[in-house]
């Protein structure tokens, strides 16, 4: 995966998981990899309990906002 040199944009959006689904980054990673992606698309996730959990990592280019992932 590619590492970006700096971050100039932060994006927050909701995952497409059903209400009450709480499998964290590991669960989302499994869904994304089952779709043929190399890893979880998100840099970090916020679980329903409000706790942040690492996805790809803060400086790794994400795969969740087409056209903006590198910034």
N, CA, C, O and CB atoms as a CASP TS submission, in Angstrom:
PFRMAT TS
TARGET T0000
AUTHOR 0000-0000-0000
METHOD Language model
MODEL 1
PARENT N/A
ATOM      1  N   UNK     1       0.832  -1.185   0.000  1.00  0.00           N
ATOM      2  CA  UNK     1       0.000   0.000   0.000  1.00  0.00           C
ATOM      3  C   UNK     1       0.875   1.246   0.000  1.00  0.00           C
ATOM      4  O   UNK     1       1.995   1.233   0.510  1.00  0.00           O
ATOM      5  CB  UNK     1      -0.946  -0.001   1.209  1.00  0.00           C
ATOM      6  N   UNK     2       0.363   2.295  -0.563  1.00  0.00           N
ATOM      7  CA  UNK     2       1.096   3.542  -0.694  1.00  0.00           C
ATOM      8  C   UNK     2       0.934   4.407   0.549  1.00  0.00           C
ATOM      9  O   UNK     2      -0.150   4.487   1.128  1.00  0.00           O
ATOM     10  CB  UNK     2       0.632   4.300  -1.928  1.00  0.00           C
ATOM     11  N   UNK     3       2.030   5.057   0.952  1.00  0.00           N
ATOM     12  CA  UNK     3       1.996   5.991   2.081  1.00  0.00           C
ATOM     13  C   UNK     3       1.932   7.399   1.515  1.00  0.00           C
ATOM     14  O   UNK     3       2.685   7.743   0.604  1.00  0.00           O
ATOM     15  CB  UNK     3       3.247   5.815   3.022  1.00  0.00           C
ATOM     16  N   UNK     4       1.021   8.225   2.060  1.00  0.00           N
ATOM     17  CA  UNK     4       0.933   9.603   1.578  1.00  0.00           C
ATOM     18  C   UNK     4       1.898  10.477   2.350  1.00  0.00           C
ATOM     19  O   UNK     4       2.233  10.169   3.494  1.00  0.00           O
ATOM     20  CB  UNK     4      -0.502  10.144   1.707  1.00  0.00           C
ATOM     21  N   UNK     5       2.351  11.564   1.741  1.00  0.00           N
ATOM     22  CA  UNK     5       3.334  12.449   2.361  1.00  0.00           C
ATOM     23  C   UNK     5       2.718  13.350   3.410  1.00  0.00           C
ATOM     24  O   UNK     5       3.363  13.678   4.406  1.00  0.00           O
ATOM     25  CB  UNK     5       4.010  13.288   1.313  1.00  0.00           C
ATOM     26  N   UNK     6       1.475  13.753   3.198  1.00  0.00           N
ATOM     27  CA  UNK     6       0.790  14.590   4.185  1.00  0.00           C
ATOM     28  C   UNK     6      -0.709  14.428   3.994  1.00  0.00           C
ATOM     29  O   UNK     6      -1.164  13.926   2.966  1.00  0.00           O
ATOM     30  CB  UNK     6       1.212  16.092   4.051  1.00  0.00           C
ATOM     31  N   UNK     7      -1.457  14.849   4.973  1.00  0.00           N
ATOM     32  CA  UNK     7      -2.911  14.783   4.921  1.00  0.00           C
ATOM     33  C   UNK     7      -3.456  16.198   4.826  1.00  0.00           C
ATOM     34  O   UNK     7      -3.132  17.049   5.655  1.00  0.00           O
ATOM     35  CB  UNK     7      -3.490  14.044   6.162  1.00  0.00           C
ATOM     36  N   UNK     8      -4.291  16.456   3.808  1.00  0.00           N
ATOM     37  CA  UNK     8      -4.883  17.785   3.647  1.00  0.00           C
ATOM     38  C   UNK     8      -6.403  17.754   3.680  1.00  0.00           C
ATOM     39  O   UNK     8      -7.043  18.803   3.612  1.00  0.00           O
ATOM     40  CB  UNK     8      -4.419  18.402   2.350  1.00  0.00           C
ATOM     41  N   UNK     9      -6.991  16.564   3.783  1.00  0.00           N
ATOM     42  CA  UNK     9      -8.448  16.436   3.796  1.00  0.00           C
ATOM     43  C   UNK     9      -8.836  15.275   4.692  1.00  0.00           C
ATOM     44  O   UNK     9      -8.252  14.195   4.608  1.00  0.00           O
ATOM     45  CB  UNK     9      -9.007  16.233   2.362  1.00  0.00           C
ATOM     46  N   UNK    10      -9.804  15.494   5.533  1.00  0.00           N
ATOM     47  CA  UNK    10     -10.370  14.428   6.350  1.00  0.00           C
ATOM     48  C   UNK    10     -11.806  14.188   5.923  1.00  0.00           C
ATOM     49  O   UNK    10     -12.558  15.142   5.722  1.00  0.00           O
ATOM     50  CB  UNK    10     -10.295  14.776   7.856  1.00  0.00           C
ATOM     51  N   UNK    11     -12.196  12.933   5.781  1.00  0.00           N
ATOM     52  CA  UNK    11     -13.542  12.583   5.360  1.00  0.00           C
ATOM     53  C   UNK    11     -14.148  11.642   6.392  1.00  0.00           C
ATOM     54  O   UNK    11     -13.516  10.672   6.809  1.00  0.00           O
ATOM     55  CB  UNK    11     -13.537  11.933   3.949  1.00  0.00           C
ATOM     56  N   UNK    12     -15.365  11.935   6.796  1.00  0.00           N
ATOM     57  CA  UNK    12     -16.102  11.070   7.716  1.00  0.00           C
ATOM     58  C   UNK    12     -17.351  10.597   6.983  1.00  0.00           C
ATOM     59  O   UNK    12     -18.113  11.409   6.458  1.00  0.00           O
ATOM     60  CB  UNK    12     -16.468  11.819   9.060  1.00  0.00           C
ATOM     61  N   UNK    13     -17.556   9.305   6.948  1.00  0.00           N
ATOM     62  CA  UNK    13     -18.789   8.783   6.357  1.00  0.00           C
ATOM     63  C   UNK    13     -19.174   7.497   7.053  1.00  0.00           C
ATOM     64  O   UNK    13     -18.373   6.908   7.779  1.00  0.00           O
ATOM     65  CB  UNK    13     -18.627   8.549   4.840  1.00  0.00           C
ATOM     66  N   UNK    14     -20.392   7.065   6.832  1.00  0.00           N
ATOM     67  CA  UNK    14     -20.909   5.859   7.476  1.00  0.00           C
ATOM     68  C   UNK    14     -20.624   4.637   6.614  1.00  0.00           C
ATOM     69  O   UNK    14     -20.617   4.715   5.385  1.00  0.00           O
ATOM     70  CB  UNK    14     -22.421   5.988   7.740  1.00  0.00           C
ATOM     71  N   UNK    15     -20.389   3.510   7.274  1.00  0.00           N
ATOM     72  CA  UNK    15     -20.205   2.262   6.545  1.00  0.00           C
ATOM     73  C   UNK    15     -21.570   1.706   6.155  1.00  0.00           C
ATOM     74  O   UNK    15     -22.594   2.122   6.696  1.00  0.00           O
ATOM     75  CB  UNK    15     -19.410   1.232   7.393  1.00  0.00           C
ATOM     76  N   UNK    16     -21.580   0.786   5.235  1.00  0.00           N
ATOM     77  CA  UNK    16     -22.829   0.163   4.790  1.00  0.00           C
ATOM     78  C   UNK    16     -23.072  -1.124   5.563  1.00  0.00           C
ATOM     79  O   UNK    16     -23.270  -2.185   4.972  1.00  0.00           O
ATOM     80  CB  UNK    16     -22.793  -0.121   3.271  1.00  0.00           C
ATOM     81  N   UNK    17     -23.055  -1.025   6.874  1.00  0.00           N
ATOM     82  CA  UNK    17     -23.315  -2.194   7.717  1.00  0.00           C
ATOM     83  C   UNK    17     -24.711  -2.046   8.333  1.00  0.00           C
ATOM     84  O   UNK    17     -25.169  -0.928   8.567  1.00  0.00           O
ATOM     85  CB  UNK    17     -22.216  -2.347   8.837  1.00  0.00           C
ATOM     86  N   UNK    18     -25.378  -3.160   8.592  1.00  0.00           N
ATOM     87  CA  UNK    18     -26.730  -3.077   9.152  1.00  0.00           C
ATOM     88  C   UNK    18     -26.726  -2.559  10.593  1.00  0.00           C
ATOM     89  O   UNK    18     -25.725  -2.709  11.294  1.00  0.00           O
ATOM     90  CB  UNK    18     -27.400  -4.448   9.100  1.00  0.00           C
ATOM     91  N   UNK    19     -27.825  -1.954  11.044  1.00  0.00           N
ATOM     92  CA  UNK    19     -27.919  -1.479  12.426  1.00  0.00           C
ATOM     93  C   UNK    19     -27.604  -2.609  13.412  1.00  0.00           C
ATOM     94  O   UNK    19     -28.035  -3.746  13.225  1.00  0.00           O
ATOM     95  CB  UNK    19     -29.326  -0.908  12.703  1.00  0.00           C
ATOM     96  N   UNK    20     -26.859  -2.283  14.446  1.00  0.00           N
ATOM     97  CA  UNK    20     -26.519  -3.261  15.469  1.00  0.00           C
ATOM     98  C   UNK    20     -25.310  -4.119  15.142  1.00  0.00           C
ATOM     99  O   UNK    20     -24.860  -4.893  15.987  1.00  0.00           O
ATOM    100  CB  UNK    20     -27.679  -4.138  15.709  1.00  0.00           C
ATOM    101  N   UNK    21     -24.776  -3.999  13.938  1.00  0.00           N
ATOM    102  CA  UNK    21     -23.605  -4.785  13.527  1.00  0.00           C
ATOM    103  C   UNK    21     -22.381  -4.161  14.161  1.00  0.00           C
ATOM    104  O   UNK    21     -22.101  -2.985  13.923  1.00  0.00           O
ATOM    105  CB  UNK    21     -23.461  -4.844  11.964  1.00  0.00           C
ATOM    106  N   UNK    22     -21.650  -4.907  14.954  1.00  0.00           N
ATOM    107  CA  UNK    22     -20.484  -4.357  15.652  1.00  0.00           C
ATOM    108  C   UNK    22     -19.343  -5.363  15.623  1.00  0.00           C
ATOM    109  O   UNK    22     -19.027  -5.988  16.636  1.00  0.00           O
ATOM    110  CB  UNK    22     -20.838  -3.984  17.114  1.00  0.00           C
ATOM    111  N   UNK    23     -18.731  -5.514  14.460  1.00  0.00           N
ATOM    112  CA  UNK    23     -17.617  -6.445  14.325  1.00  0.00           C
ATOM    113  C   UNK    23     -16.297  -5.711  14.155  1.00  0.00           C
ATOM    114  O   UNK    23     -15.266  -6.339  13.917  1.00  0.00           O
ATOM    115  CB  UNK    23     -17.848  -7.377  13.148  1.00  0.00           C
ATOM    116  N   UNK    24     -16.317  -4.378  14.276  1.00  0.00           N
ATOM    117  CA  UNK    24     -15.102  -3.588  14.244  1.00  0.00           C
ATOM    118  C   UNK    24     -14.350  -3.642  12.928  1.00  0.00           C
ATOM    119  O   UNK    24     -14.875  -4.073  11.901  1.00  0.00           O
ATOM    120  CB  UNK    24     -14.212  -4.027  15.321  1.00  0.00           C
ATOM    121  N   UNK    25     -13.099  -3.191  12.989  1.00  0.00           N
ATOM    122  CA  UNK    25     -12.246  -3.141  11.800  1.00  0.00           C
ATOM    123  C   UNK    25     -12.024  -4.526  11.215  1.00  0.00           C
ATOM    124  O   UNK    25     -11.953  -4.675   9.995  1.00  0.00           O
ATOM    125  CB  UNK    25     -10.904  -2.499  12.135  1.00  0.00           C
ATOM    126  N   UNK    26     -11.914  -5.536  12.057  1.00  0.00           N
ATOM    127  CA  UNK    26     -11.692  -6.901  11.555  1.00  0.00           C
ATOM    128  C   UNK    26     -12.855  -7.363  10.685  1.00  0.00           C
ATOM    129  O   UNK    26     -12.642  -8.002   9.655  1.00  0.00           O
ATOM    130  CB  UNK    26     -11.493  -7.879  12.725  1.00  0.00           C
ATOM    131  N   UNK    27     -14.071  -7.049  11.088  1.00  0.00           N
ATOM    132  CA  UNK    27     -15.243  -7.434  10.314  1.00  0.00           C
ATOM    133  C   UNK    27     -15.326  -6.687   8.994  1.00  0.00           C
ATOM    134  O   UNK    27     -15.638  -7.276   7.959  1.00  0.00           O
ATOM    135  CB  UNK    27     -16.496  -7.192  11.118  1.00  0.00           C
ATOM    136  N   UNK    28     -15.047  -5.385   9.032  1.00  0.00           N
ATOM    137  CA  UNK    28     -15.066  -4.592   7.803  1.00  0.00           C
ATOM    138  C   UNK    28     -13.940  -5.031   6.879  1.00  0.00           C
ATOM    139  O   UNK    28     -14.126  -5.118   5.666  1.00  0.00           O
ATOM    140  CB  UNK    28     -14.945  -3.086   8.121  1.00  0.00           C
ATOM    141  N   UNK    29     -12.768  -5.309   7.451  1.00  0.00           N
ATOM    142  CA  UNK    29     -11.635  -5.808   6.649  1.00  0.00           C
ATOM    143  C   UNK    29     -12.038  -7.097   5.916  1.00  0.00           C
ATOM    144  O   UNK    29     -11.744  -7.254   4.731  1.00  0.00           O
ATOM    145  CB  UNK    29     -10.385  -6.066   7.557  1.00  0.00           C
ATOM    146  N   UNK    30     -12.699  -8.000   6.611  1.00  0.00           N
ATOM    147  CA  UNK    30     -13.117  -9.265   5.990  1.00  0.00           C
ATOM    148  C   UNK    30     -14.086  -9.013   4.836  1.00  0.00           C
ATOM    149  O   UNK    30     -13.981  -9.661   3.794  1.00  0.00           O
ATOM    150  CB  UNK    30     -13.774 -10.189   7.037  1.00  0.00           C
ATOM    151  N   UNK    31     -15.021  -8.088   5.005  1.00  0.00           N
ATOM    152  CA  UNK    31     -15.968  -7.751   3.940  1.00  0.00           C
ATOM    153  C   UNK    31     -15.222  -7.175   2.741  1.00  0.00           C
ATOM    154  O   UNK    31     -15.462  -7.585   1.606  1.00  0.00           O
ATOM    155  CB  UNK    31     -17.033  -6.747   4.447  1.00  0.00           C
ATOM    156  N   UNK    32     -14.326  -6.232   2.985  1.00  0.00           N
ATOM    157  CA  UNK    32     -13.595  -5.585   1.889  1.00  0.00           C
ATOM    158  C   UNK    32     -12.691  -6.578   1.161  1.00  0.00           C
ATOM    159  O   UNK    32     -12.610  -6.557  -0.067  1.00  0.00           O
ATOM    160  CB  UNK    32     -12.760  -4.413   2.424  1.00  0.00           C
ATOM    161  N   UNK    33     -12.017  -7.440   1.904  1.00  0.00           N
ATOM    162  CA  UNK    33     -11.142  -8.435   1.264  1.00  0.00           C
ATOM    163  C   UNK    33     -11.963  -9.452   0.470  1.00  0.00           C
ATOM    164  O   UNK    33     -11.511  -9.927  -0.571  1.00  0.00           O
ATOM    165  CB  UNK    33     -10.283  -9.161   2.324  1.00  0.00           C
ATOM    166  N   UNK    34     -13.158  -9.791   0.946  1.00  0.00           N
ATOM    167  CA  UNK    34     -14.034 -10.701   0.212  1.00  0.00           C
ATOM    168  C   UNK    34     -14.481 -10.090  -1.120  1.00  0.00           C
ATOM    169  O   UNK    34     -14.827 -10.813  -2.054  1.00  0.00           O
ATOM    170  CB  UNK    34     -15.258 -11.059   1.065  1.00  0.00           C
ATOM    171  N   UNK    35     -14.469  -8.753  -1.200  1.00  0.00           N
ATOM    172  CA  UNK    35     -14.813  -8.052  -2.443  1.00  0.00           C
ATOM    173  C   UNK    35     -13.608  -7.939  -3.377  1.00  0.00           C
ATOM    174  O   UNK    35     -13.709  -7.376  -4.467  1.00  0.00           O
ATOM    175  CB  UNK    35     -15.359  -6.655  -2.128  1.00  0.00           C
ATOM    176  N   UNK    36     -12.460  -8.483  -2.939  1.00  0.00           N
ATOM    177  CA  UNK    36     -11.264  -8.480  -3.776  1.00  0.00           C
ATOM    178  C   UNK    36     -10.304  -7.330  -3.510  1.00  0.00           C
ATOM    179  O   UNK    36      -9.301  -7.186  -4.209  1.00  0.00           O
ATOM    180  CB  UNK    36     -11.666  -8.448  -5.195  1.00  0.00           C
ATOM    181  N   UNK    37     -10.602  -6.510  -2.507  1.00  0.00           N
ATOM    182  CA  UNK    37      -9.705  -5.409  -2.162  1.00  0.00           C
ATOM    183  C   UNK    37      -8.514  -5.951  -1.383  1.00  0.00           C
ATOM    184  O   UNK    37      -8.600  -7.028  -0.794  1.00  0.00           O
ATOM    185  CB  UNK    37     -10.449  -4.323  -1.340  1.00  0.00           C
ATOM    186  N   UNK    38      -7.402  -5.218  -1.371  1.00  0.00           N
ATOM    187  CA  UNK    38      -6.193  -5.690  -0.697  1.00  0.00           C
ATOM    188  C   UNK    38      -6.293  -5.617   0.824  1.00  0.00           C
ATOM    189  O   UNK    38      -5.590  -6.348   1.522  1.00  0.00           O
ATOM    190  CB  UNK    38      -5.006  -4.886  -1.161  1.00  0.00           C
ATOM    191  N   UNK    39      -7.156  -4.743   1.348  1.00  0.00           N
ATOM    192  CA  UNK    39      -7.286  -4.544   2.800  1.00  0.00           C
ATOM    193  C   UNK    39      -8.558  -3.747   3.057  1.00  0.00           C
ATOM    194  O   UNK    39      -9.303  -3.435   2.129  1.00  0.00           O
ATOM    195  CB  UNK    39      -6.029  -3.805   3.398  1.00  0.00           C
ATOM    196  N   UNK    40      -8.797  -3.427   4.304  1.00  0.00           N
ATOM    197  CA  UNK    40      -9.890  -2.525   4.667  1.00  0.00           C
ATOM    198  C   UNK    40      -9.651  -1.190   3.951  1.00  0.00           C
ATOM    199  O   UNK    40      -8.506  -0.755   3.830  1.00  0.00           O
ATOM    200  CB  UNK    40      -9.981  -2.328   6.236  1.00  0.00           C
ATOM    201  N   UNK    41     -10.695  -0.552   3.486  1.00  0.00           N
ATOM    202  CA  UNK    41     -10.541   0.699   2.741  1.00  0.00           C
ATOM    203  C   UNK    41     -10.304   1.908   3.625  1.00  0.00           C
ATOM    204  O   UNK    41      -9.731   2.900   3.174  1.00  0.00           O
ATOM    205  CB  UNK    41     -11.751   0.938   1.905  1.00  0.00           C
ATOM    206  N   UNK    42     -10.733   1.841   4.872  1.00  0.00           N
ATOM    207  CA  UNK    42     -10.700   2.998   5.776  1.00  0.00           C
ATOM    208  C   UNK    42      -9.391   3.091   6.555  1.00  0.00           C
ATOM    209  O   UNK    42      -8.798   2.077   6.922  1.00  0.00           O
ATOM    210  CB  UNK    42     -11.866   2.930   6.749  1.00  0.00           C
ATOM    211  N   UNK    43      -8.958   4.309   6.798  1.00  0.00           N
ATOM    212  CA  UNK    43      -7.757   4.526   7.600  1.00  0.00           C
ATOM    213  C   UNK    43      -8.029   4.221   9.069  1.00  0.00           C
ATOM    214  O   UNK    43      -7.215   3.584   9.737  1.00  0.00           O
ATOM    215  CB  UNK    43      -7.256   5.970   7.441  1.00  0.00           C
ATOM    216  N   UNK    44      -9.158   4.671   9.560  1.00  0.00           N
ATOM    217  CA  UNK    44      -9.602   4.403  10.919  1.00  0.00           C
ATOM    218  C   UNK    44     -11.104   4.233  10.896  1.00  0.00           C
ATOM    219  O   UNK    44     -11.769   4.721   9.982  1.00  0.00           O
ATOM    220  CB  UNK    44      -9.181   5.537  11.894  1.00  0.00           C
ATOM    221  N   UNK    45     -11.649   3.549  11.890  1.00  0.00           N
ATOM    222  CA  UNK    45     -13.103   3.502  12.043  1.00  0.00           C
ATOM    223  C   UNK    45     -13.439   3.923  13.467  1.00  0.00           C
ATOM    224  O   UNK    45     -12.606   3.837  14.369  1.00  0.00           O
ATOM    225  CB  UNK    45     -13.672   2.073  11.726  1.00  0.00           C
ATOM    226  N   UNK    46     -14.651   4.370  13.648  1.00  0.00           N
ATOM    227  CA  UNK    46     -15.163   4.655  14.985  1.00  0.00           C
ATOM    228  C   UNK    46     -16.275   3.652  15.227  1.00  0.00           C
ATOM    229  O   UNK    46     -17.295   3.652  14.537  1.00  0.00           O
ATOM    230  CB  UNK    46     -15.675   6.154  15.130  1.00  0.00           C
ATOM    231  N   UNK    47     -16.064   2.798  16.216  1.00  0.00           N
ATOM    232  CA  UNK    47     -17.033   1.760  16.548  1.00  0.00           C
ATOM    233  C   UNK    47     -18.298   2.387  17.125  1.00  0.00           C
ATOM    234  O   UNK    47     -18.271   3.541  17.553  1.00  0.00           O
ATOM    235  CB  UNK    47     -16.428   0.750  17.544  1.00  0.00           C
ATOM    236  N   UNK    48     -19.406   1.646  17.144  1.00  0.00           N
ATOM    237  CA  UNK    48     -20.650   2.173  17.702  1.00  0.00           C
ATOM    238  C   UNK    48     -20.520   2.674  19.140  1.00  0.00           C
ATOM    239  O   UNK    48     -21.290   3.537  19.561  1.00  0.00           O
ATOM    240  CB  UNK    48     -21.706   1.117  17.644  1.00  0.00           C
ATOM    241  N   UNK    49     -19.558   2.146  19.901  1.00  0.00           N
ATOM    242  CA  UNK    49     -19.354   2.596  21.281  1.00  0.00           C
ATOM    243  C   UNK    49     -18.509   3.870  21.361  1.00  0.00           C
ATOM    244  O   UNK    49     -18.227   4.360  22.454  1.00  0.00           O
ATOM    245  CB  UNK    49     -18.692   1.494  22.092  1.00  0.00           C
ATOM    246  N   UNK    50     -18.103   4.410  20.190  1.00  0.00           N
ATOM    247  CA  UNK    50     -17.333   5.653  20.151  1.00  0.00           C
ATOM    248  C   UNK    50     -15.826   5.477  20.181  1.00  0.00           C
ATOM    249  O   UNK    50     -15.089   6.459  20.096  1.00  0.00           O
ATOM    250  CB  UNK    50     -17.727   6.502  21.284  1.00  0.00           C
ATOM    251  N   UNK    51     -15.362   4.255  20.298  1.00  0.00           N
ATOM    252  CA  UNK    51     -13.926   3.989  20.363  1.00  0.00           C
ATOM    253  C   UNK    51     -13.336   3.916  18.957  1.00  0.00           C
ATOM    254  O   UNK    51     -13.877   3.231  18.089  1.00  0.00           O
ATOM    255  CB  UNK    51     -13.649   2.677  21.130  1.00  0.00           C
ATOM    256  N   UNK    52     -12.228   4.622  18.732  1.00  0.00           N
ATOM    257  CA  UNK    52     -11.543   4.585  17.436  1.00  0.00           C
ATOM    258  C   UNK    52     -10.729   3.310  17.321  1.00  0.00           C
ATOM    259  O   UNK    52     -10.165   2.825  18.301  1.00  0.00           O
ATOM    260  CB  UNK    52     -10.633   5.822  17.254  1.00  0.00           C
ATOM    261  N   UNK    53     -10.678   2.776  16.112  1.00  0.00           N
ATOM    262  CA  UNK    53      -9.915   1.560  15.847  1.00  0.00           C
ATOM    263  C   UNK    53      -9.154   1.748  14.534  1.00  0.00           C
ATOM    264  O   UNK    53      -9.703   2.281  13.569  1.00  0.00           O
ATOM    265  CB  UNK    53     -10.853   0.301  15.784  1.00  0.00           C
ATOM    266  N   UNK    54      -7.921   1.323  14.497  1.00  0.00           N
ATOM    267  CA  UNK    54      -7.082   1.487  13.320  1.00  0.00           C
ATOM    268  C   UNK    54      -7.547   0.587  12.191  1.00  0.00           C
ATOM    269  O   UNK    54      -7.862  -0.585  12.396  1.00  0.00           O
ATOM    270  CB  UNK    54      -5.629   1.195  13.657  1.00  0.00           C
ATOM    271  N   UNK    55      -7.584   1.156  11.001  1.00  0.00           N
ATOM    272  CA  UNK    55      -7.861   0.392   9.784  1.00  0.00           C
ATOM    273  C   UNK    55      -6.554   0.205   9.046  1.00  0.00           C
ATOM    274  O   UNK    55      -5.705  -0.579   9.470  1.00  0.00           O
ATOM    275  CB  UNK    55      -8.922   1.105   8.880  1.00  0.00           C
ATOM    276  N   UNK    56      -6.381   0.927   7.931  1.00  0.00           N
ATOM    277  CA  UNK    56      -5.126   0.860   7.156  1.00  0.00           C
ATOM    278  C   UNK    56      -3.984   1.581   7.843  1.00  0.00           C
ATOM    279  O   UNK    56      -2.820   1.292   7.566  1.00  0.00           O
ATOM    280  CB  UNK    56      -5.329   1.450   5.772  1.00  0.00           C
ATOM    281  N   UNK    57      -4.283   2.490   8.712  1.00  0.00           N
ATOM    282  CA  UNK    57      -3.268   3.334   9.326  1.00  0.00           C
ATOM    283  C   UNK    57      -3.437   4.766   8.839  1.00  0.00           C
ATOM    284  O   UNK    57      -3.929   5.004   7.737  1.00  0.00           O
ATOM    285  CB  UNK    57      -1.848   2.811   9.008  1.00  0.00           C
ATOM    286  N   UNK    58      -3.032   5.697   9.658  1.00  0.00           N
ATOM    287  CA  UNK    58      -3.296   7.109   9.380  1.00  0.00           C
ATOM    288  C   UNK    58      -2.612   7.649   8.140  1.00  0.00           C
ATOM    289  O   UNK    58      -3.183   8.507   7.467  1.00  0.00           O
ATOM    290  CB  UNK    58      -2.883   7.921  10.538  1.00  0.00           C
ATOM    291  N   UNK    59      -1.430   7.193   7.809  1.00  0.00           N
ATOM    292  CA  UNK    59      -0.700   7.766   6.685  1.00  0.00           C
ATOM    293  C   UNK    59      -0.723   6.897   5.428  1.00  0.00           C
ATOM    294  O   UNK    59      -0.109   7.254   4.423  1.00  0.00           O
ATOM    295  CB  UNK    59       0.716   8.011   7.088  1.00  0.00           C
ATOM    296  N   UNK    60      -1.413   5.780   5.470  1.00  0.00           N
ATOM    297  CA  UNK    60      -1.553   4.941   4.288  1.00  0.00           C
ATOM    298  C   UNK    60      -2.697   5.486   3.443  1.00  0.00           C
ATOM    299  O   UNK    60      -3.728   5.887   3.984  1.00  0.00           O
ATOM    300  CB  UNK    60      -1.803   3.449   4.678  1.00  0.00           C
ATOM    301  N   UNK    61      -2.530   5.505   2.137  1.00  0.00           N
ATOM    302  CA  UNK    61      -3.597   5.985   1.256  1.00  0.00           C
ATOM    303  C   UNK    61      -4.795   5.049   1.418  1.00  0.00           C
ATOM    304  O   UNK    61      -4.678   3.832   1.277  1.00  0.00           O
ATOM    305  CB  UNK    61      -3.121   6.047  -0.249  1.00  0.00           C
ATOM    306  N   UNK    62      -5.944   5.645   1.717  1.00  0.00           N
ATOM    307  CA  UNK    62      -7.162   4.883   1.891  1.00  0.00           C
ATOM    308  C   UNK    62      -7.783   4.495   0.558  1.00  0.00           C
ATOM    309  O   UNK    62      -7.262   4.827  -0.507  1.00  0.00           O
ATOM    310  CB  UNK    62      -8.149   5.668   2.710  1.00  0.00           C
ATOM    311  N   UNK    63      -8.893   3.794   0.635  1.00  0.00           N
ATOM    312  CA  UNK    63      -9.623   3.392  -0.566  1.00  0.00           C
ATOM    313  C   UNK    63     -11.107   3.537  -0.267  1.00  0.00           C
ATOM    314  O   UNK    63     -11.845   2.553  -0.229  1.00  0.00           O
ATOM    315  CB  UNK    63      -9.266   1.920  -1.000  1.00  0.00           C
ATOM    316  N   UNK    64     -11.536   4.782  -0.056  1.00  0.00           N
ATOM    317  CA  UNK    64     -12.929   4.978   0.323  1.00  0.00           C
ATOM    318  C   UNK    64     -13.562   6.233  -0.252  1.00  0.00           C
ATOM    319  O   UNK    64     -14.782   6.380  -0.178  1.00  0.00           O
ATOM    320  CB  UNK    64     -13.036   5.018   1.796  1.00  0.00           C
ATOM    321  N   UNK    65     -12.781   7.143  -0.823  1.00  0.00           N
ATOM    322  CA  UNK    65     -13.328   8.372  -1.404  1.00  0.00           C
ATOM    323  C   UNK    65     -12.678   8.580  -2.778  1.00  0.00           C
ATOM    324  O   UNK    65     -11.637   9.229  -2.886  1.00  0.00           O
ATOM    325  CB  UNK    65     -13.076   9.615  -0.459  1.00  0.00           C
ATOM    326  N   UNK    66     -13.289   8.035  -3.805  1.00  0.00           N
ATOM    327  CA  UNK    66     -12.717   8.093  -5.155  1.00  0.00           C
ATOM    328  C   UNK    66     -12.308   9.514  -5.531  1.00  0.00           C
ATOM    329  O   UNK    66     -13.087  10.460  -5.407  1.00  0.00           O
ATOM    330  CB  UNK    66     -13.718   7.554  -6.178  1.00  0.00           C
ATOM    331  N   UNK    67     -11.068   9.639  -5.993  1.00  0.00           N
ATOM    332  CA  UNK    67     -10.543  10.931  -6.416  1.00  0.00           C
ATOM    333  C   UNK    67      -9.890  11.741  -5.305  1.00  0.00           C
ATOM    334  O   UNK    67      -9.238  12.748  -5.582  1.00  0.00           O
ATOM    335  CB  UNK    67     -11.634  11.727  -7.013  1.00  0.00           C
ATOM    336  N   UNK    68     -10.052  11.325  -4.059  1.00  0.00           N
ATOM    337  CA  UNK    68      -9.512  12.078  -2.928  1.00  0.00           C
ATOM    338  C   UNK    68      -8.663  11.233  -1.989  1.00  0.00           C
ATOM    339  O   UNK    68      -8.127  11.768  -1.018  1.00  0.00           O
ATOM    340  CB  UNK    68     -10.633  12.699  -2.155  1.00  0.00           C
ATOM    341  N   UNK    69      -8.520   9.947  -2.237  1.00  0.00           N
ATOM    342  CA  UNK    69      -7.815   9.056  -1.315  1.00  0.00           C
ATOM    343  C   UNK    69      -6.373   9.470  -1.033  1.00  0.00           C
ATOM    344  O   UNK    69      -5.890   9.263   0.081  1.00  0.00           O
ATOM    345  CB  UNK    69      -7.825   7.667  -1.862  1.00  0.00           C
ATOM    346  N   UNK    70      -5.683  10.040  -1.992  1.00  0.00           N
ATOM    347  CA  UNK    70      -4.272  10.353  -1.813  1.00  0.00           C
ATOM    348  C   UNK    70      -4.014  11.591  -0.977  1.00  0.00           C
ATOM    349  O   UNK    70      -2.871  11.853  -0.604  1.00  0.00           O
ATOM    350  CB  UNK    70      -3.632  10.521  -3.133  1.00  0.00           C
ATOM    351  N   UNK    71      -5.068  12.370  -0.671  1.00  0.00           N
ATOM    352  CA  UNK    71      -4.836  13.593   0.114  1.00  0.00           C
ATOM    353  C   UNK    71      -5.435  13.473   1.494  1.00  0.00           C
ATOM    354  O   UNK    71      -5.338  14.405   2.293  1.00  0.00           O
ATOM    355  CB  UNK    71      -5.418  14.813  -0.597  1.00  0.00           C
TER
END
